[in-house]
Amino acid sequence: MEPIRSQVKRGSAEFAILSVLADQPLHGYEIAKRIERQTQGLLVFNLASLYPLLYRLEKRRWVKASWDTSPQGRRRRHYRLTAAGKKQLAPLRAEWRLFFRALNRLAEVARA
């Protein structure tokens, strides 16, 4: 199956990032890989598009970034969901559920 086109993916990106960060703090590369793995390759984010989204979420204070150093001595930004981000996630999940139900209804009508 092919990955989802960027126009469709764009609206779901923030929700995807917040969802994976709800499980645990991650580095940018790990966020991209986790989304790809959990969606079985249907949502793929390159790092060039992921980092601007992370900066935007950080500016809204939904995500907090901090620097850490890997065992190899590389400095990396570590992202975690803030209390405000957790508060945003529940209504986003509800909104996406409604959206998917509406699309499913359309799909059922189209097949009738």
Order of alpha helices (4+ residues) and beta strands (2+ residues): alpha-alpha-beta-alpha-alpha-beta-beta-alpha
